């Protein structure tokens, strides 16, 4: 019976938040397939620890898992660049225009985001994509508000030239 | 238009061009059950290792030289001043003291970090 109630509770959570989590993960890595995989991995961990997680904020926990997975892959890429790591992690300063030329203009922001560190990327997405307050972003990422504000400030400084760059052929960098 | 507004707009436009693949609920629950089972088995195994380690440490501490020397009750009187009783070495006393209660929270944090995929906490 307990398992049934866990499944019911988790299903309600899944239906309400899986889509948002997947979009967050996809934007974080710039790849829908990897985004879905990351979201599922996070949801698997939420389910496995539902007893503990459900008393707090499972959405925050799930986002933290996604971010940690991305950070781990990011670190792995830095440590051993030549080794086989997921495409989205290996892409780093990716330029999706190579593979998706027709969406170049709209996708300009995705490769621009990839130039930020995973934590800063997540901060920018939570603040400007999910429209969350600084307090919420700080709570979700478990970071002080001042640090979040400073991250946003630095990320905007870093993104500004990329966002304002004219969309010419091969214009990145 | 401010950079913030431009970023907001571009993020939403980019999101529209990245179609969601969808996460399968059944597969998620199936993998979640399997992960929970593995986690329980891992926790149990870790607890057994810790308890066994603590037991071995205790046994070793008792078998250290000097640990079973009976106190001298009727020493013959002598003119030489009594030797000060040797203080137990910190390492010898720390072995049983550093047992379960100190190891357990560290181990628990470590296991949680593994489950969360947080390499920093695992490594740190």
Interface residues (C-beta under 8 A of the other chain):
Chain A: X7 X10 X11 X14 X18 X19 X21 X22 X23 X26 X27 X30 X31 X32 X33 X35 X36 X39 X40 X43 X44 X45 X46 X47 X48 X49 X50 X64 X65 X68 X69 X71 X72 X75 X103 X106 X107 X108 X109 X110 X124 X125 X128 X129 X131 X156 X159 X160 X163 X164
Chain B: X3 X4 X6 X7 X8 X10 X11 X12 X13 X14 X15 X16 X17 X18 X19 X20 X21 X22 X23 X24 X25 X27 X28 X29 X31 X32 X33 X35 X36 X39 X115 X116 X117 X118 X119
